[in-house]
Amino acid sequence: MTVEELTASALRLSDHDRAALAHRLLESLDPGEDYLSGEEWTENWGTEVRRRLAAFRNGDTEASDWSDALDRMRGALGEGRGT
């Protein structure tokens, strides 16, 4: 089975099953030296959340509706709505 065939099959799975498959695949990778443990990841993400919240509260950034933010991300990735 080729990667393309496997991908096509995986994309036919439910969202839940695709997430489970992605999780298993990520766990199977060699973490290497750039790997963050769950604790390190949580700590780093918490720092980032606090930084973003402080920027918002200080008026350095503005909030966006989720649909607007998603449209901007899709546009940046060259994807249309619903893809």
Wavefront OBJ file of the C-alpha trace (Angstrom):
o trace
v 0.000 0.000 0.000
v 1.378 3.415 -0.933
v 1.332 6.485 1.284
v -1.279 7.997 -1.038
v -3.541 4.931 -0.724
v -3.109 4.869 3.025
v -3.889 8.585 3.242
v -7.030 8.167 1.141
v -8.180 5.345 3.416
v -7.392 7.314 6.564
v -9.343 10.329 5.318
v -12.454 8.164 5.061
v -12.327 7.503 8.814
v -14.491 9.436 11.260
v -12.986 12.496 12.931
v -12.575 10.522 16.145
v -10.792 7.628 14.435
v -8.532 9.976 12.431
v -7.547 11.735 15.654
v -6.792 8.390 17.309
v -4.706 7.323 14.305
v -2.814 10.628 14.289
v -2.111 10.252 17.999
v -0.754 6.733 17.520
v 1.399 7.799 14.576
v 2.855 10.730 16.499
v 3.610 8.495 19.460
v 5.489 6.122 17.150
v 7.990 8.781 16.049
v 11.453 8.947 17.550
v 11.235 11.975 19.815
v 14.833 13.056 19.235
v 16.410 15.939 21.065
v 13.699 18.475 20.128
v 10.968 16.471 21.868
v 9.069 18.092 24.715
v 7.551 15.949 27.416
v 3.876 16.427 28.171
v 4.824 18.443 31.238
v 7.224 20.663 29.266
v 4.654 21.159 26.512
v 1.986 22.130 29.043
v 4.348 24.554 30.757
v 5.406 26.159 27.458
v 1.838 26.439 26.219
v 0.762 27.954 29.547
v 3.486 30.587 29.168
v 2.268 31.366 25.651
v -1.361 31.633 26.767
v -0.386 34.046 29.548
v 1.671 36.124 27.078
v -1.255 36.330 24.640
v -3.738 37.208 27.379
v -1.455 39.987 28.668
v -1.108 41.369 25.116
v -4.892 41.381 24.757
v -5.456 43.040 28.125
v -2.805 45.671 27.365
v -4.475 46.511 24.050
v -1.524 45.222 22.016
v -3.751 42.804 20.096
v -7.438 42.414 19.322
v -9.792 39.484 19.626
v -11.263 37.908 16.479
v -14.374 35.883 15.824
v -13.447 32.232 15.311
v -14.949 32.189 11.813
v -12.875 35.257 10.801
v -9.698 33.760 12.248
v -10.380 30.449 10.489
v -10.950 32.247 7.173
v -7.615 34.084 7.577
v -5.794 30.840 8.378
v -7.343 29.088 5.394
v -6.445 32.037 3.187
v -2.853 31.948 4.417
v -2.733 28.237 3.612
v -4.345 28.748 0.210
v -7.436 26.753 1.119
v -11.040 27.607 0.467
v -13.894 27.411 2.932
v -14.843 23.851 3.831
v -11.662 22.182 2.627
l 1 2 3 4 5 6 7 8 9 10 11 12 13 14 15 16 17 18 19 20 21 22 23 24 25 26 27 28 29 30 31 32 33 34 35 36 37 38 39 40 41 42 43 44 45 46 47 48 49 50 51 52 53 54 55 56 57 58 59 60 61 62 63 64 65 66 67 68 69 70 71 72 73 74 75 76 77 78 79 80 81 82 83
